[in-house]
Structures are given as C-alpha cells and as structure tokens.
Amino acid sequence: MYGKDTACTSEIAIGPDVIEYINKRDCDFRICTSCGGPILLPVRVKPPKKTDLLLRAGNHMIYVSVHQARFLHNIRMDMIPFFDDEDVMGPEYG
C-alpha cells in the first residue's frame, strides 16, 4: 500500500489551476525533490514510493515525498516543469 494521510498533508493547499491541470492529464502526480526544489511530475515519470503521503487533487492523487512534506505549504503551477524545446521533448509534444 502506498502513502499515508497525516496531519501535515491537511495543511498543504493545492491551487485550483493545479487541480485543473491534473484532471486534464487524467493521471496521478508526485511531488519530489529536484536540484531547484520541489517539482510536480506524473507518476509515470516519477513513480510513488511506499513512504509518500497522499493528497486528493480533484479526481486524482498527489503523492508527496516525505522529504518535501514537512516544508510544503502549497502546490502551485510553478512546480510543474514545462519544456518548449522540441529537441528536449520530441516532436510528439510540439
């Protein structure tokens, strides 16, 4: 079983635009650590860990790394990495 619901996750706000973004992509996401801070990625890119905490985001779940949970107060659109370069993403994303 993945994830736990704890008091600290109830203190994390999710922006309505983030919920809309997640619902449009129709998949679960995960908050994980990057060199630039917390990022929000689809679970197909960064699978959840058994130690992750769970947050409901619309019709889907956000798995939150325990390493990020204690510092996280809200989940915002600027946590989602966007790529504009076709060389990085490939033509199917352009």
C-alpha positions as CSV (number, residue, x, y, z in Angstrom):
1,M,0.0,0.0,0.0
2,Y,1.3,3.4,-0.9
3,G,1.0,6.6,1.1
4,K,-0.3,7.8,4.3
5,D,-2.7,10.5,5.2
6,T,-1.3,12.6,8.1
7,A,-2.0,15.9,9.8
8,C,0.8,17.6,7.8
9,T,-0.9,16.8,4.4
10,S,-4.1,18.5,5.6
11,E,-2.1,21.7,5.9
12,I,-1.0,21.7,2.2
13,A,-3.1,23.8,-0.1
14,I,-3.5,22.8,-3.8
15,G,-4.1,25.6,-6.3
16,P,-7.3,25.3,-8.3
17,D,-5.2,25.7,-11.5
18,V,-3.1,22.7,-10.4
19,I,-6.2,20.6,-9.9
20,E,-7.5,21.6,-13.3
21,Y,-4.1,20.7,-14.9
22,I,-4.1,17.3,-13.2
23,N,-7.7,16.5,-14.1
24,K,-6.9,17.4,-17.8
25,R,-4.0,15.0,-17.8
26,D,-6.1,12.3,-16.2
27,C,-3.3,10.8,-14.1
28,D,-1.8,10.9,-10.6
29,F,1.2,13.1,-9.8
30,R,4.1,13.1,-7.4
31,I,5.9,15.9,-5.6
32,C,9.5,15.0,-5.5
33,T,12.9,16.7,-4.9
34,S,14.9,18.3,-7.7
35,C,18.0,20.5,-7.5
36,G,15.7,23.5,-7.9
37,G,13.3,22.5,-5.1
38,P,10.0,20.5,-5.2
39,I,8.6,19.6,-8.6
40,L,5.3,18.0,-9.6
41,L,5.6,15.1,-12.1
42,P,3.2,12.5,-13.4
43,V,3.7,9.1,-11.7
44,R,4.7,7.5,-15.0
45,V,7.8,9.8,-14.9
46,K,8.4,9.6,-11.1
47,P,6.6,6.6,-9.5
48,P,5.4,6.9,-6.0
49,K,7.3,5.4,-3.0
50,K,5.7,3.5,-0.1
51,T,6.7,6.3,2.2
52,D,4.9,9.0,0.3
53,L,2.0,10.9,1.8
54,L,-1.3,11.2,-0.1
55,L,-3.3,14.3,-1.1
56,R,-6.5,14.2,-3.1
57,A,-6.4,16.6,-6.1
58,G,-9.8,16.6,-7.9
59,N,-10.3,13.1,-9.3
60,H,-6.7,12.1,-8.8
61,M,-4.0,11.8,-6.1
62,I,-0.8,13.6,-5.5
63,Y,1.9,11.5,-3.8
64,V,4.1,13.7,-1.7
65,S,7.7,12.7,-0.8
66,V,8.2,12.6,3.0
67,H,11.3,14.7,2.4
68,Q,9.2,17.5,0.9
69,A,6.1,17.2,3.0
70,R,7.5,19.0,6.1
71,F,8.5,22.1,4.0
72,L,5.5,22.2,1.7
73,H,2.6,24.6,2.3
74,N,1.0,24.8,-1.1
75,I,1.3,23.2,-4.5
76,R,1.5,25.7,-7.3
77,M,1.8,25.7,-11.1
78,D,5.4,26.9,-10.9
79,M,6.3,23.4,-9.5
80,I,5.4,21.8,-12.9
81,P,8.4,21.8,-15.3
82,F,7.5,23.0,-18.8
83,F,9.6,22.4,-21.8
84,D,9.4,24.4,-25.0
85,D,12.4,22.9,-26.8
86,E,11.4,20.2,-29.3
87,D,14.9,18.8,-29.0
88,V,14.2,18.0,-25.4
89,M,10.6,16.8,-25.6
90,G,10.5,15.4,-29.1
91,P,8.1,16.3,-32.0
92,E,5.1,14.5,-30.4
93,Y,4.9,17.2,-27.7
94,G,5.2,20.2,-30.1
